[in-house]
Amino acid sequence: MANLELSLKECMSIDGAVGVALVDYTSGMTLGTAGGSAELDLSVAAAGNTDVVRAKMRTLELLKLDDGIEDILITLDSQYHLI
């Protein structure tokens, strides 16, 4: 557990980071979070973003690509979401 907390803390040290979550994409279960705010519920964001990952994994399977996802970047008007 100490490694998880250390990793989350290191992620929060990235300039501009407002929140970080480690999530099991198969279940949508949040394993750990750091940061966030009343306006940014990391559990809600994590659950929603697992849908994005699952959709991409299904697409890779349908295309019969023997590959994995390294990262996904979603650019909003005022934020970047790195999945």
Z-matrix of the N, CA and C atoms (Angstrom, degrees):
N
C 1 1.450
C 2 1.519 1 110.62
N 3 1.319 2 116.84 1 -32.03
C 4 1.461 3 120.04 2 179.51
C 5 1.521 4 110.85 3 -62.30
N 6 1.330 5 117.12 4 -37.43
C 7 1.465 6 120.51 5 178.61
C 8 1.521 7 111.01 6 -64.95
N 9 1.324 8 117.20 7 -38.12
C 10 1.462 9 121.23 8 178.06
C 11 1.521 10 110.02 9 -63.80
N 12 1.307 11 116.76 10 -49.03
C 13 1.470 12 120.65 11 179.97
C 14 1.527 13 110.90 12 -61.50
N 15 1.318 14 117.68 13 -41.05
C 16 1.463 15 121.70 14 178.48
C 17 1.528 16 110.38 15 -64.06
N 18 1.331 17 117.08 16 -43.53
C 19 1.466 18 120.69 17 179.88
C 20 1.523 19 111.19 18 -63.44
N 21 1.337 20 117.21 19 -43.24
C 22 1.460 21 120.43 20 178.29
C 23 1.523 22 110.74 21 -62.83
N 24 1.331 23 116.14 22 -41.69
C 25 1.465 24 120.89 23 178.83
C 26 1.528 25 110.62 24 -63.19
N 27 1.317 26 117.43 25 -41.90
C 28 1.470 27 121.34 26 178.50
C 29 1.524 28 110.51 27 -62.92
N 30 1.329 29 117.02 28 -40.98
C 31 1.464 30 120.12 29 178.27
C 32 1.525 31 111.00 30 -62.88
N 33 1.316 32 116.50 31 -38.66
C 34 1.466 33 120.13 32 179.74
C 35 1.522 34 111.98 33 -69.17
N 36 1.335 35 117.61 34 -16.48
C 37 1.469 36 120.16 35 178.81
C 38 1.531 37 111.86 36 -79.52
N 39 1.327 38 117.57 37 -7.33
C 40 1.462 39 121.55 38 176.21
C 41 1.523 40 108.15 39 -66.09
N 42 1.305 41 116.73 40 129.40
C 43 1.464 42 121.96 41 -177.22
C 44 1.527 43 110.86 42 -54.49
N 45 1.317 44 116.87 43 122.58
C 46 1.452 45 122.13 44 178.20
C 47 1.520 46 114.98 45 92.37
N 48 1.333 47 118.21 46 -6.80
C 49 1.467 48 120.38 47 -179.06
C 50 1.530 49 109.81 48 -64.86
N 51 1.333 50 116.16 49 134.18
C 52 1.466 51 120.85 50 177.29
C 53 1.522 52 111.45 51 -113.89
N 54 1.318 53 117.52 52 -15.73
C 55 1.446 54 120.54 53 178.28
C 56 1.510 55 111.04 54 -172.15
N 57 1.341 56 114.83 55 154.53
C 58 1.456 57 121.24 56 178.42
C 59 1.521 58 107.93 57 -145.71
N 60 1.334 59 115.62 58 144.14
C 61 1.460 60 120.48 59 177.42
C 62 1.520 61 109.21 60 -141.21
N 63 1.324 62 115.88 61 140.59
C 64 1.459 63 121.98 62 171.46
C 65 1.519 64 106.11 63 -105.89
N 66 1.341 65 115.42 64 122.39
C 67 1.458 66 120.56 65 -171.01
C 68 1.521 67 110.20 66 -131.80
N 69 1.323 68 116.41 67 140.08
C 70 1.459 69 122.22 68 171.38
C 71 1.525 70 106.50 69 -82.56
N 72 1.328 71 117.42 70 109.52
C 73 1.466 72 119.52 71 -173.45
C 74 1.526 73 112.94 72 -69.21
N 75 1.326 74 118.09 73 -22.85
C 76 1.461 75 118.52 74 -179.94
C 77 1.524 76 111.82 75 -71.78
N 78 1.324 77 117.09 76 -35.90
C 79 1.466 78 120.33 77 -179.19
C 80 1.528 79 112.63 78 -103.95
N 81 1.335 80 116.87 79 -20.52
C 82 1.458 81 120.74 80 -174.97
C 83 1.517 82 112.64 81 81.88
N 84 1.330 83 116.64 82 3.41
C 85 1.463 84 121.25 83 -177.62
C 86 1.526 85 111.52 84 -75.01
N 87 1.328 86 115.41 85 128.68
C 88 1.458 87 121.22 86 177.05
C 89 1.521 88 108.43 87 -79.32
N 90 1.329 89 116.71 88 124.14
C 91 1.457 90 121.84 89 -178.62
C 92 1.521 91 112.03 90 -92.81
N 93 1.324 92 116.41 91 -24.38
C 94 1.457 93 120.75 92 178.23
C 95 1.508 94 110.51 93 -173.96
N 96 1.337 95 116.33 94 149.16
C 97 1.466 96 121.18 95 177.82
C 98 1.515 97 109.58 96 -140.10
N 99 1.314 98 114.29 97 160.07
C 100 1.469 99 121.99 98 171.94
C 101 1.518 100 106.61 99 -148.08
N 102 1.322 101 116.17 100 145.10
C 103 1.455 102 120.49 101 179.66
C 104 1.511 103 110.95 102 79.89
N 105 1.323 104 115.58 103 -148.25
C 106 1.458 105 121.26 104 -175.53
C 107 1.518 106 109.73 105 87.03
N 108 1.314 107 116.05 106 -176.91
C 109 1.464 108 121.70 107 179.85
C 110 1.520 109 108.33 108 -164.54
N 111 1.319 110 116.11 109 -179.54
C 112 1.466 111 119.84 110 177.17
C 113 1.520 112 110.38 111 -61.41
N 114 1.335 113 116.72 112 -33.19
C 115 1.465 114 121.61 113 179.80
C 116 1.526 115 112.34 114 -83.35
N 117 1.318 116 117.66 115 -18.92
C 118 1.461 117 122.19 116 -177.88
C 119 1.518 118 109.05 117 -123.59
N 120 1.338 119 115.85 118 92.10
C 121 1.456 120 122.24 119 178.04
C 122 1.523 121 107.63 120 -83.38
N 123 1.324 122 116.09 121 106.07
C 124 1.464 123 120.35 122 -175.01
C 125 1.520 124 112.61 123 -64.74
N 126 1.315 125 118.30 124 -29.51
C 127 1.465 126 120.10 125 178.23
C 128 1.528 127 110.66 126 -67.11
N 129 1.316 128 116.76 127 -39.98
C 130 1.463 129 120.92 128 177.47
C 131 1.528 130 109.92 129 -67.00
N 132 1.333 131 116.73 130 -45.44
C 133 1.467 132 120.95 131 179.00
C 134 1.526 133 110.65 132 -61.45
N 135 1.320 134 116.72 133 -43.40
C 136 1.464 135 120.96 134 -179.25
C 137 1.516 136 111.04 135 -62.89
N 138 1.323 137 117.09 136 -46.17
C 139 1.464 138 120.72 137 -179.51
C 140 1.522 139 110.91 138 -62.27
N 141 1.324 140 117.28 139 -43.38
C 142 1.459 141 120.84 140 179.14
C 143 1.507 142 112.58 141 -65.49
N 144 1.307 143 116.84 142 -39.25
C 145 1.461 144 119.88 143 -178.37
C 146 1.519 145 112.73 144 -73.60
N 147 1.337 146 118.01 145 -21.10
C 148 1.462 147 118.30 146 174.06
C 149 1.519 148 110.23 147 -65.40
N 150 1.339 149 117.04 148 -29.70
C 151 1.468 150 120.07 149 175.87
C 152 1.520 151 110.94 150 -62.81
N 153 1.331 152 116.50 151 -37.71
C 154 1.467 153 121.31 152 178.19
C 155 1.532 154 109.83 153 -64.08
N 156 1.318 155 116.15 154 -45.68
C 157 1.462 156 120.25 155 -179.11
C 158 1.525 157 110.55 156 -65.42
N 159 1.322 158 116.95 157 -44.68
C 160 1.470 159 119.96 158 178.93
C 161 1.524 160 111.45 159 -60.29
N 162 1.334 161 116.69 160 -41.05
C 163 1.466 162 120.28 161 179.22
C 164 1.524 163 110.58 162 -62.12
N 165 1.312 164 116.83 163 -42.63
C 166 1.468 165 119.88 164 179.99
C 167 1.521 166 110.82 165 -67.70
N 168 1.328 167 116.90 166 -39.00
C 169 1.461 168 119.89 167 178.09
C 170 1.536 169 110.41 168 -63.53
N 171 1.341 170 117.65 169 -40.23
C 172 1.463 171 120.89 170 176.90
C 173 1.529 172 110.33 171 -63.14
N 174 1.330 173 116.54 172 -40.01
C 175 1.464 174 120.59 173 179.37
C 176 1.523 175 110.95 174 -63.30
N 177 1.328 176 116.73 175 -43.81
C 178 1.468 177 120.10 176 177.55
C 179 1.525 178 110.61 177 -59.63
N 180 1.327 179 115.76 178 -40.82
C 181 1.460 180 120.43 179 179.48
C 182 1.525 181 111.15 180 -66.09
N 183 1.328 182 117.50 181 -45.26
C 184 1.465 183 121.17 182 179.78
C 185 1.527 184 111.86 183 -62.78
N 186 1.327 185 116.13 184 -34.23
C 187 1.462 186 120.80 185 178.53
C 188 1.528 187 112.24 186 -82.10
N 189 1.340 188 115.37 187 -2.74
C 190 1.467 189 121.71 188 -178.74
C 191 1.528 190 111.71 189 57.01
N 192 1.336 191 114.78 190 39.08
C 193 1.460 192 120.23 191 176.97
C 194 1.522 193 109.14 192 -92.34
N 195 1.310 194 115.93 193 123.47
C 196 1.461 195 121.28 194 177.22
C 197 1.521 196 107.60 195 -86.73
N 198 1.324 197 115.47 196 75.07
C 199 1.459 198 121.19 197 -173.46
C 200 1.515 199 108.70 198 -148.19
N 201 1.310 200 116.44 199 167.79
C 202 1.455 201 121.41 200 178.18
C 203 1.510 202 110.60 201 -129.33
N 204 1.313 203 114.84 202 168.27
C 205 1.463 204 121.19 203 179.36
C 206 1.522 205 108.61 204 -88.01
N 207 1.308 206 116.90 205 128.89
C 208 1.462 207 120.66 206 174.08
C 209 1.521 208 109.64 207 -89.28
N 210 1.318 209 116.66 208 -49.74
C 211 1.462 210 120.91 209 175.21
C 212 1.525 211 109.14 210 -161.95
N 213 1.320 212 114.66 211 162.60
C 214 1.456 213 122.12 212 176.12
C 215 1.519 214 106.22 213 -131.52
N 216 1.319 215 117.40 214 129.86
C 217 1.458 216 121.87 215 178.86
C 218 1.518 217 108.94 216 -113.63
N 219 1.335 218 115.77 217 122.58
C 220 1.458 219 121.75 218 174.92
C 221 1.517 220 107.16 219 -111.54
N 222 1.322 221 116.07 220 122.53
C 223 1.458 222 122.14 221 -177.79
C 224 1.521 223 109.21 222 -102.77
N 225 1.318 224 116.19 223 116.51
C 226 1.462 225 122.32 224 175.87
C 227 1.524 226 108.73 225 -99.27
N 228 1.318 227 118.08 226 176.86
C 229 1.473 228 120.86 227 177.45
C 230 1.511 229 111.95 228 -59.76
N 231 1.343 230 117.33 229 -37.86
C 232 1.465 231 119.71 230 -173.90
C 233 1.530 232 114.17 231 -125.42
N 234 1.334 233 117.48 232 5.56
C 235 1.470 234 120.23 233 -176.80
C 236 1.519 235 110.27 234 -148.20
N 237 1.313 236 114.34 235 158.80
C 238 1.468 237 122.43 236 168.00
C 239 1.519 238 106.90 237 -114.96
N 240 1.313 239 117.13 238 134.69
C 241 1.454 240 121.72 239 174.36
C 242 1.517 241 107.23 240 -113.96
N 243 1.308 242 116.36 241 114.81
C 244 1.462 243 122.03 242 177.66
C 245 1.519 244 107.93 243 -101.03
N 246 1.330 245 114.81 244 117.94
C 247 1.458 246 120.41 245 -176.48
C 248 1.523 247 108.26 246 -110.50
